[in-house]
């Protein structure tokens, strides 16, 4: 067992409390577009809307707007990109939890973390005294880690977004494997599966945004923080607007 694993798991068992919302979750909607949807886009929307209806979640009614790219147009991140992102997110979550630096340093050496961090993540990782908002944002990234583990087929599904992820379970997946083993065992899901989830989360985030701007209760008992993290993560996975992780927008 790695020297940092026991301490890490003890932290993880109590994590994902997420008492505050991630800072970027306040994004508002953007103007709609006129889209001539392809058959797969239309089918994907119909499937997502059936899900929304089953959970009493309001739906966006404009039939020519609010679509993810078609399968022919979409580009999914490579398996190696997703593996690197998962490892970086795990590290960032640990830093947010307050794991001792000596254990973070060992994880960095074992998984070559520094080279995988974005500029914003690197600034946080090297901060001697992170702000409370930085720590909050970092622990919310466990939800993004869960999406990456799903995309890599380490977890079976993305459950209804009203309960926090099981950090101990997700962390154990990574910490039971070396970086090489984790990369070899990973199996990237199909473009269709990833686009299906991207379309669904787009509609769930629209419902959360609509509730927020109209000062209504969150529909279907959705957790807007979880919805936001999934939307960010899935938009990155489908290379939405070719944006880097730090710049991913969650337009609705």
N, C-alpha and C positions, 0 to 999 in steps of 0.2 A: 504493500500500500504506500502511495506517495506520502511524503512527510506533511504536505499541506492538506491532505484529503480529509482527515478527521475533523480538523478545525473548520474547514470549509463546509462540510456537511452539517456540522452543528449550527453554523450560521444559516445555512440554506433552509434548514427545517423550519426556521421562524421567519423566513423572508417572504417576499411578494405580498407584504401587507399594503404597500403603496398608499400611504395615508394621504398623499397629495397627488394632484394630477401632473402628468408630464407637461413641461413648459409649452411645448409646441401644439398642445391639444386645442388651443383656442383658434385654430385656422377656420376661416369662414368659407362659404361657398364661392365659386367663381362663375362667371356667366356661362350659360349653356351654349352648346354648339348644335348645329344641324348635321347629324350623322346618318348616312345611308348604311344601316347596319347589315352586315353579312349574315348568312344563315346561322353560323356558329355563334355570332354575337347575340342574335335574337334568341337562340335556344338557351344560351347561357343566362341571359336576362330572365327568361321565363322560369328557369330552374331557381334562380335566386329569388324571384318574386314569390314563387310558391313557398319557399323557406320563410320569407318575411311574413306572408299571409298566415302561415302556420303558427308564428310566434307573435301575431298581432302587432307587427312593426309597420308603420306607414311606409308607403312606396312612392317613389318619384314617378310622376305620371307622364311627363313628356316622352313620347315614343321615339323621338329623334335625338335624344341626348342621354348622357350618363352611360357610357360603354367603355369597357377596357378594349385594348386592341384585339383584332381578330387573330386566330392562330397563324394565319399566313403572314401577318405583319409583326407579331410579337417576337421579341428576342428574350429568352430566359437566361439568367446568369448561369455560368458554368458550375459544375460540381465543385471544382477547386475554389472558386470565388465564394460559394456558399459555405464550404468548410471553413475557409479563413474567417468569414464573417461570424460564424457560430463561435469559433474559438475566441475571437476578439470580444464578442458580446458577453461570453461567460466571464472573461477577465474583468470587463468593465463592471459587470454586476458585483463581482467579488470586491472590487475596489470600492464600490458604492456601499457595500455592507460593512466596510471597515476592516477587511482582512489584513493581518499584519504584513508589513512590506516584505519581510523575508520570505513569506509564502508566495506573495505575488511575484517576487523576483524569481523564485524557483519555477513557478508556472511559466513565466516569460521565457526562461531558458529552455524548459522542456517542450514548449509549444511554439516558440519563436513568435511571441505575441507582438512585440514592438513593431515589427515589420508589417503587421496586419491592421494596426490602428489607423483610424482616420485622423486628420489634424485636430478636430475637436476632442476626440477620444484621447489622443496623445497629450493634449493640454491638461485634461482631467487626470490622466494616469500619472503625470509627472508633478501634479500640484501637491505641495506639501500640506496645504490647508484648503481642501475643496469647499466650495460654498454648499449650503444646504440644498439649493436648487440643483446643483451639479450631482449631489448624491441621490437626490430623488429621481432625477432623470436617469442616472446610472442603474438604479435598482429596477426601474420600469423596463430596462432593456432585457430583463429576464423574459418578458413576454415576447420580445423580438427573437430571443434565443429559441424559445419554444417553436416559433414559426420556422426558423432555420432547421431545427431538428425534425420537424414535420416534413419540410421540403427535401430533406436528406433521407427520409424513410426510417428515422430512428423512433419516431412516435407515430401512432396509427392515424390519428385524426386531430383536427382543431375543434375542440368542443365549443359549445355555445358560449359566447363571450360575456359571461356574467360572473365567472369565478376565476380567481387568480391561478396561475400555473403552479404545478408541483415542482418547485425549484430543486428539492433534494433528488427527485427522480431524474430530472433533466441533467443536473450536475453530474450524477453518477454515470450517466451515459458517456460523458466526456472523460471523466477522471478514472474510469476503468480501462481506458484505452490510451495508448501512446498517440502522438499526432499521426504517425504513419498508419497505425491500425484504424484510427478514426476515419482517416481519408479513404483507406481501402474499403472499409465496411460501408461507407456512405453510398447511397443509391439515389440519385436525383429523380424526383417525381416527374411525370410527363408534363409537357406544356399545357395540355388540356386540364389536368388536375390543378395546376398552379393558377391558370387563368380563371378557372371556376371559383377558386377561393378569392382571387383578386376582384372579380365581379361582385361576389357576395359582400365582401367587406366594404366595397365602394358604396353599396346600397345601405348597409348598416351604418356606415359613417355619415351618409347623407341624413339618415333618420336622427342620429345623435346630434348632428349640427343643426338640423331644423328644430329639434326640441330645445337646444341651447339658445338659439337666437330668438325663439318665441317664448322663452322662459317656461317651457312645459316640462313635465316629468320625462325622464329617459324612458323611451318605449321598450316594451318587452323585457324590462329589468336589465337592459344592457349596461355594461360598465364602459363608459366612454373612454377611459384610459386604456383598457384592453383593446377596444375597437381601434383607437388611434394607433397603438403600437403595431397591431396587425396590418393596418392600412399602410403605414410607413414601410413595414417589412415586405409586404407583398408588392407594393409599388417598386421597391428596389429590386425584388426578384424578377419582375417583368420589365425592368429597365425603363420605367415610366419617364418619359421626356429625357432619357439618357442621363439622369441625375445621379451624382455620387451620393453615398450614404448620408453624409452630413447635409446635403442639399435637397433630399427627397421631399416633395410636397405631397399633401394628402387632399388634393382638390376634390370637391364634391359639387 
